[in-house]
Amino acid sequence: MKITIKNLEAHIMLGVYPQELVAPRQVIMHISVDYDGTAAAKSDELADALDYGLIEQRIIHSLKTQKFALLEAMAEHVAQLVLDFELAQSVTVEIDKPGALVHSSCVSISHTVSK
């Protein structure tokens, strides 16, 4: 099965240029997690499922204390947070950085990691 969390917003310190590090900036994440949902499908119990609410909380809580120069480092950090969940088998983290380019609405990076 796959769980996808779309448009997860956070405000973090992100960038390499001094003007980027004046204040936290908005990033928007899309997180897709492959997991074995067989037990949850049979039992209909949250205890057997991958709790996407906890995934969201863990990511937001962790990002409050982090600072990244590159989207690549942030994507790896978020991927590892998700893979810490026992049922998670693989994760794709896509991060949008609005306002990073002059002539585009945003730049985006996508990173896939498996256990």
CYANA upper distance limits for C-alpha pairs under 8 A (distance plus 0.5 A):
  1 MET  CA     34 ASP  CA      6.19
  1 MET  CA     35 TYR  CA      5.99
  1 MET  CA     36 ASP  CA      6.55
  1 MET  CA     37 GLY  CA      6.24
  2 LYS  CA     32 SER  CA      7.02
  2 LYS  CA     33 VAL  CA      5.88
  2 LYS  CA     34 ASP  CA      4.97
  2 LYS  CA     35 TYR  CA      6.74
  3 ILE  CA     31 ILE  CA      8.49
  3 ILE  CA     32 SER  CA      6.08
  3 ILE  CA     33 VAL  CA      5.68
  3 ILE  CA     34 ASP  CA      7.14
  3 ILE  CA     35 TYR  CA      8.47
  3 ILE  CA     52 TYR  CA      8.03
  4 THR  CA     30 HIS  CA      7.55
  4 THR  CA     31 ILE  CA      5.96
  4 THR  CA     32 SER  CA      4.70
  4 THR  CA     33 VAL  CA      6.83
  5 ILE  CA     29 MET  CA      8.46
  5 ILE  CA     30 HIS  CA      6.12
  5 ILE  CA     31 ILE  CA      5.56
  5 ILE  CA     32 SER  CA      6.91
  5 ILE  CA     52 TYR  CA      8.12
  6 LYS  CA     29 MET  CA      7.13
  6 LYS  CA     30 HIS  CA      4.98
  6 LYS  CA     31 ILE  CA      7.00
  7 ASN  CA     28 ILE  CA      5.92
  7 ASN  CA     29 MET  CA      5.93
  7 ASN  CA     30 HIS  CA      6.11
  8 LEU  CA     28 ILE  CA      5.96
  8 LEU  CA     29 MET  CA      5.42
  8 LEU  CA     30 HIS  CA      6.91
  8 LEU  CA     56 GLU  CA      8.29
  9 GLU  CA     26 GLN  CA      7.36
  9 GLU  CA     27 VAL  CA      6.35
  9 GLU  CA     28 ILE  CA      5.12
  9 GLU  CA     29 MET  CA      6.87
 10 ALA  CA     26 GLN  CA      6.26
 10 ALA  CA     27 VAL  CA      6.04
 10 ALA  CA     28 ILE  CA      7.09
 10 ALA  CA     60 ILE  CA      7.18
 10 ALA  CA     63 LEU  CA      8.05
 11 HIS  CA     24 PRO  CA      5.82
 11 HIS  CA     25 ARG  CA      5.49
 11 HIS  CA     26 GLN  CA      4.94
 11 HIS  CA     27 VAL  CA      6.73
 11 HIS  CA     64 LYS  CA      8.34
 12 ILE  CA     24 PRO  CA      5.01
 12 ILE  CA     25 ARG  CA      5.90
 12 ILE  CA     26 GLN  CA      7.12
 12 ILE  CA     27 VAL  CA      7.95
 12 ILE  CA     63 LEU  CA      7.12
 12 ILE  CA     64 LYS  CA      7.16
 12 ILE  CA     66 GLN  CA      7.77
 12 ILE  CA     67 LYS  CA      7.28
 13 MET  CA     20 GLU  CA      8.37
 13 MET  CA     21 LEU  CA      6.59
 13 MET  CA     23 ALA  CA      7.16
 13 MET  CA     24 PRO  CA      4.99
 13 MET  CA     25 ARG  CA      6.69
 13 MET  CA     66 GLN  CA      7.78
 13 MET  CA     67 LYS  CA      5.48
 13 MET  CA     68 PHE  CA      6.93
 14 LEU  CA     20 GLU  CA      7.32
 14 LEU  CA     21 LEU  CA      7.15
 14 LEU  CA     24 PRO  CA      7.57
 14 LEU  CA     25 ARG  CA      7.26
 14 LEU  CA     67 LYS  CA      6.51
 14 LEU  CA     68 PHE  CA      5.38
 14 LEU  CA     69 ALA  CA      5.93
 14 LEU  CA     70 LEU  CA      7.36
 14 LEU  CA     71 LEU  CA      8.19
 15 GLY  CA     20 GLU  CA      5.81
 15 GLY  CA     21 LEU  CA      6.79
 15 GLY  CA     68 PHE  CA      7.00
 15 GLY  CA     69 ALA  CA      4.95
 15 GLY  CA     70 LEU  CA      6.63
 16 VAL  CA     20 GLU  CA      7.36
 16 VAL  CA     21 LEU  CA      8.08
 16 VAL  CA     69 ALA  CA      5.44
 16 VAL  CA     70 LEU  CA      7.65
 17 TYR  CA     21 LEU  CA      7.36
 18 PRO  CA     22 VAL  CA      7.41
 20 GLU  CA     25 ARG  CA      8.30
 26 GLN  CA     97 LYS  CA      7.41
 26 GLN  CA     98 PRO  CA      7.51
 27 VAL  CA     95 ILE  CA      7.10
 27 VAL  CA     96 ASP  CA      6.13
 27 VAL  CA     97 LYS  CA      5.52
 27 VAL  CA     98 PRO  CA      7.24
 28 ILE  CA     95 ILE  CA      6.16
 28 ILE  CA     96 ASP  CA      5.53
 28 ILE  CA     97 LYS  CA      7.28
 29 MET  CA     93 VAL  CA      7.41
 29 MET  CA     94 GLU  CA      6.09
 29 MET  CA     95 ILE  CA      4.98
 29 MET  CA     96 ASP  CA      6.78
 30 HIS  CA     93 VAL  CA      6.49
 30 HIS  CA     94 GLU  CA      5.59
 30 HIS  CA     95 ILE  CA      6.98
 31 ILE  CA     91 VAL  CA      7.47
 31 ILE  CA     92 THR  CA      6.26
 31 ILE  CA     93 VAL  CA      5.22
 31 ILE  CA     94 GLU  CA      6.86
 32 SER  CA     91 VAL  CA      6.07
 32 SER  CA     92 THR  CA      5.67
 32 SER  CA     93 VAL  CA      7.15
 33 VAL  CA     82 VAL  CA      8.37
 33 VAL  CA     88 ALA  CA      6.90
 33 VAL  CA     89 GLN  CA      7.81
 33 VAL  CA     90 SER  CA      6.33
 33 VAL  CA     91 VAL  CA      4.94
 33 VAL  CA     92 THR  CA      7.08
 34 ASP  CA     88 ALA  CA      6.60
 34 ASP  CA     89 GLN  CA      6.05
 34 ASP  CA     90 SER  CA      5.74
 34 ASP  CA     91 VAL  CA      6.75
 35 TYR  CA     50 LEU  CA      8.02
 35 TYR  CA     87 LEU  CA      6.06
 35 TYR  CA     88 ALA  CA      5.24
 35 TYR  CA     89 GLN  CA      5.62
 35 TYR  CA     90 SER  CA      7.64
 36 ASP  CA     87 LEU  CA      6.81
 36 ASP  CA     88 ALA  CA      7.99
 36 ASP  CA     89 GLN  CA      8.05
 37 GLY  CA     41 ALA  CA      6.57
 37 GLY  CA     48 ASP  CA      8.19
 37 GLY  CA     49 ALA  CA      6.73
 37 GLY  CA     50 LEU  CA      8.10
 38 THR  CA     42 LYS  CA      6.85
 39 ALA  CA     43 SER  CA      6.53
 39 ALA  CA     48 ASP  CA      6.26
 39 ALA  CA     49 ALA  CA      7.86
 40 ALA  CA     44 ASP  CA      5.76
 40 ALA  CA     45 GLU  CA      6.32
 40 ALA  CA     46 LEU  CA      7.42
 40 ALA  CA     47 ALA  CA      8.23
 40 ALA  CA     48 ASP  CA      5.16
 40 ALA  CA     49 ALA  CA      5.45
 43 SER  CA     48 ASP  CA      7.81
 44 ASP  CA     48 ASP  CA      8.30
 45 GLU  CA     49 ALA  CA      7.41
 46 LEU  CA     50 LEU  CA      8.07
 46 LEU  CA     51 ASP  CA      7.48
 49 ALA  CA     87 LEU  CA      8.25
 50 LEU  CA     85 PHE  CA      8.17
 50 LEU  CA     87 LEU  CA      6.73
 50 LEU  CA     88 ALA  CA      7.81
 51 ASP  CA     55 ILE  CA      7.07
 52 TYR  CA     56 GLU  CA      6.70
 53 GLY  CA     57 GLN  CA      6.76
 54 LEU  CA     58 ARG  CA      6.50
 55 ILE  CA     59 ILE  CA      6.74
 55 ILE  CA     81 LEU  CA      8.48
 55 ILE  CA     82 VAL  CA      6.94
 56 GLU  CA     60 ILE  CA      6.70
 57 GLN  CA     61 HIS  CA      6.40
 58 ARG  CA     62 SER  CA      6.52
 58 ARG  CA     81 LEU  CA      7.72
 59 ILE  CA     63 LEU  CA      6.63
 59 ILE  CA     78 VAL  CA      6.96
 59 ILE  CA     81 LEU  CA      7.33
 59 ILE  CA     82 VAL  CA      8.48
 60 ILE  CA     64 LYS  CA      6.95
 61 HIS  CA     65 THR  CA      8.12
 62 SER  CA     66 GLN  CA      7.23
 63 LEU  CA     67 LYS  CA      8.28
 68 PHE  CA     73 ALA  CA      7.05
 68 PHE  CA     74 MET  CA      6.65
 69 ALA  CA     73 ALA  CA      7.99
 70 LEU  CA     74 MET  CA      7.12
 71 LEU  CA     75 ALA  CA      6.51
 71 LEU  CA     95 ILE  CA      7.84
 71 LEU  CA    109 ILE  CA      7.32
 72 GLU  CA     76 GLU  CA      6.80
 72 GLU  CA    109 ILE  CA      7.73
 72 GLU  CA    111 HIS  CA      8.25
 73 ALA  CA     77 HIS  CA      6.70
 74 MET  CA     78 VAL  CA      6.72
 75 ALA  CA     79 ALA  CA      6.56
 75 ALA  CA     93 VAL  CA      6.52
 75 ALA  CA     94 GLU  CA      7.77
 75 ALA  CA     95 ILE  CA      7.52
 75 ALA  CA    109 ILE  CA      8.31
 75 ALA  CA    110 SER  CA      8.03
 75 ALA  CA    111 HIS  CA      6.75
 76 GLU  CA     80 GLN  CA      6.70
 76 GLU  CA    111 HIS  CA      7.70
 77 HIS  CA     81 LEU  CA      6.90
 78 VAL  CA     82 VAL  CA      6.95
 78 VAL  CA     93 VAL  CA      7.71
 79 ALA  CA     83 LEU  CA      6.72
 79 ALA  CA     91 VAL  CA      6.70
 79 ALA  CA     92 THR  CA      7.65
 79 ALA  CA     93 VAL  CA      6.81
 79 ALA  CA    111 HIS  CA      8.36
 79 ALA  CA    112 THR  CA      8.16
 79 ALA  CA    113 VAL  CA      7.19
 80 GLN  CA     84 ASP  CA      6.71
 81 LEU  CA     85 PHE  CA      8.12
 82 VAL  CA     88 ALA  CA      7.46
 82 VAL  CA     91 VAL  CA      7.61
 83 LEU  CA     88 ALA  CA      5.99
 83 LEU  CA     89 GLN  CA      7.43
 83 LEU  CA     90 SER  CA      7.36
 83 LEU  CA     91 VAL  CA      7.61
 83 LEU  CA    114 SER  CA      8.31
 83 LEU  CA    115 LYS  CA      7.56
 84 ASP  CA     88 ALA  CA      8.03
 89 GLN  CA    114 SER  CA      6.45
 89 GLN  CA    115 LYS  CA      6.19
 90 SER  CA    112 THR  CA      7.73
 90 SER  CA    113 VAL  CA      6.11
 90 SER  CA    114 SER  CA      4.54
 90 SER  CA    115 LYS  CA      6.62
 91 VAL  CA    112 THR  CA      6.10
 91 VAL  CA    113 VAL  CA      6.03
 91 VAL  CA    114 SER  CA      6.96
 92 THR  CA    110 SER  CA      7.27
 92 THR  CA    111 HIS  CA      5.96
 92 THR  CA    112 THR  CA      4.66
 92 THR  CA    113 VAL  CA      7.03
 93 VAL  CA    110 SER  CA      6.09
 93 VAL  CA    111 HIS  CA      5.73
 93 VAL  CA    112 THR  CA      6.88
 94 GLU  CA    108 SER  CA      7.24
 94 GLU  CA    109 ILE  CA      5.98
 94 GLU  CA    110 SER  CA      4.66
 94 GLU  CA    111 HIS  CA      6.88
 95 ILE  CA    108 SER  CA      5.89
 95 ILE  CA    109 ILE  CA      5.93
 95 ILE  CA    110 SER  CA      7.05
 96 ASP  CA    106 CYS  CA      6.70
 96 ASP  CA    107 VAL  CA      6.22
 96 ASP  CA    108 SER  CA      4.80
 96 ASP  CA    109 ILE  CA      7.28
 97 LYS  CA    106 CYS  CA      5.80
 97 LYS  CA    107 VAL  CA      5.82
 97 LYS  CA    108 SER  CA      6.62
 98 PRO  CA    105 SER  CA      6.34
 98 PRO  CA    106 CYS  CA      4.51
 98 PRO  CA    107 VAL  CA      7.04
 99 GLY  CA    104 SER  CA      7.99
 99 GLY  CA    105 SER  CA      6.48
 99 GLY  CA    106 CYS  CA      5.93
 99 GLY  CA    107 VAL  CA      8.40
100 ALA  CA    104 SER  CA      8.48
100 ALA  CA    105 SER  CA      8.36
100 ALA  CA    106 CYS  CA      6.34
100 ALA  CA    107 VAL  CA      6.81
101 LEU  CA    105 SER  CA      7.60
101 LEU  CA    106 CYS  CA      6.84
101 LEU  CA    107 VAL  CA      7.45
